[in-house]
Amino acid sequence: VICAVVILFILRFYGVKNFYSCLFAVGIAFMSPQLDRLLGHYALSYSFVFPLLWYWFLKLQQEKKEWLWTSLIILCGAFFGMIHLYLLMIATMFFLVYTLLKILFSKKEKKNFVQFVFNLSVTLIPFALVFLFQFFTDDVKDRPQSPWGFFVYHSTFRSVFLPMYNNWIAHTINNFFHVDMPEWEGFAYVGA
């Protein structure tokens, strides 16, 4: 529910009409790949975190109440980063790419550089807070230095754009194209 409401605000920010924004917000929220994480990775199932940070970042770009949006982004990013580092990493990468694209495609060079430094700091402060907190409070000495699974548990074309579950469409695609079933960690199907 929270995810759909936040997506509704994002769609309205971009000028989508009320009826369509309500309809699409619910649809997008139900298609979130994070809902599949309810089966095992509970900390990754907070589907509202990324849209919420995105909405606050959009509000920050409007240059009204900068201190409020900056504080909310930093606190929310740090809080959910302490729940699961993947949430923090995804948000950090999104904001870095957003900031770089905004600089590349904008005409105002001087203002862009100042905005880039500001956005970069807003993006990296939660990251720094979480890692400083972990550095000073984590007493576990034998954590793996190179965790396993990065090259195994990832999304593929199949896991994003083709149906995963046992239905006639999935069976037809698998029989016709002979596509291997991906690991369940990579499921992020964008269809219904």
N, C-alpha and C positions, 0 to 999 in steps of 0.2 A: 504494500500500500504506500509506504513512504517513497519507494522508488518511483512509482507511477506519478505521485504528486510532484516530485522534484523534476521528473522528465516533462511533466505538464508545464512547469515554470520555464524550463529550457525552451520548449517549443513555442511558448508565448513570447519569450524573449526574441526569438527569431521571426516572429510575426505570423505564426500559424494561427488560423481562426479557432475560436473556442471549441466548436464541435469536433473538428478534426484533431485538435491538440489533445482533447480528452480521449478520443478514440485511439489515437496512435500512442499516447502515453501508456495506456493500459496494455496495448499490444506489445510495445517495446519492453515494458517491464516484465511481461510474461515470457518473452523470448530471451531474457537475460541468461547467458550461460552460467551465471553464478547460482541460479536456482538448482542446478544439478549438484552443486557442492553441498546441499543440504543432506545428501546421502553419506557424507563422510568427512568433508572438510568444513566444519561448521564455521570456523573463523573466516572462511572465504565466501560465505553465503550472504554477506551483507551487501545486497545488490544496490542499495541506495548511496553507498559511500562515494563511488566514482561520479555519478551524476550530481550529487550534492557539492562535491568539490569543484566540478566543472561549472555549475551554476554560480557558485560564489566567485569563481575566477572570472566569469563573464561580468558579474556585478562589479568586481574590482576594476575591470577594464573601463567601466563607465566613469571612473574617477569621482564617484560620490561616496563619501564615508569610507575612504581608503583604509583607515585604521581598523574599522569594524570588519571589513571583508578580509583584510590581511590577517587579523587576529583569529578569525574563524577558520580560515584555511590552514594556518599554522597549527592551531589547537586540534582541529579535526584530523589533519594529516598525521600529526604526532600521536594522537590517541589511537587511531586505527592502525597506524604503523606499529604500535606496540602490541596490538592484537594479532596482526599478521604482516610480516614484512612485504609480502607480495602486493598488498593493497597500497602500501607506500611506494613501492617501485613502479607500479603501473601508473599511479597518479603523477609521480615525478617525471617519468618518461613522456607522458601525455603533455604535461605543461611545458617541458623543455622543447618538444617538437612544435607545440602551439606558438611558443615565444619565438623560436627561430623562423617559422613560417611567417609570422606577423612582421618580423623585421625584414625579411627578404622581399615581401610584397608590399611594403609601405613606402610612401614617398618622403616622409619627414625623417631625415637621417639622425639629427641631433636628439630629437625627442625619442626616437626609437632606441637609441643606445641607452638613454636613461631608463626608459621603460624596460628594456632588456635586462639591465642590471637589477632593477627592482623586482621584476618577475622571477629572475634567477634566484634572488635571495629568498623570495616568498616560497619558491619551490624547494630550495635546498635547506632552509632552516628546519622544517620538520624532520627531514632526513638526518641532519646533524644532531638534533635533539634526541631522536630515537637511538642513534648509534652511541652518543655520549652516555645516555642512560644505561644502555646495554654494557658499555665498556666499564662503567663504574659499579654496576650492581650484579653483573653476571659472574658467578664464582665457578662455573663449570670450566674445567681446564682442557677437556679432551673433545671439544667440538671438532667435527671434520673440517679440514681446511678447504677441501674441494668436494662439496656435496654431490652425490650421485643423482642422476636422473634428468639433468638438463637436456641432454640429447635424446632421451627416451620419451619423457612425458612432455610432449609439445603438440601444438595444433598443426594439422595438415589441411590441405584442400578438402580432403574427404571429411574430416571431423568438423569443418566449419560449414561447408556448403552442401553436403549430402546427408540424408537422414541416417541416423545411427541405429534406431531401434528395429525390432523385428516386425516389419510390416511389408506389404507387397512391393512398395516402391524401393525399399532398401534391398530386398532380395533381388529384384529385377536389376538394379544398378550393380550389385555385387556379381550377379551371374553374367551380365553383359560385359562389364568392364574389368572384372576380376580385380577389384580394389580390396586391399587388405583392410581389416578392421583395425582402427587406431586404438591406442591405449585410452582408457576412459578419462584419464586426466586431461587429455587434449580436446574432449568434446566441448564444442562452442557453437553448436548448430544455430544458424540464423533463421532457419525456417520455422514453420509452425508445427 
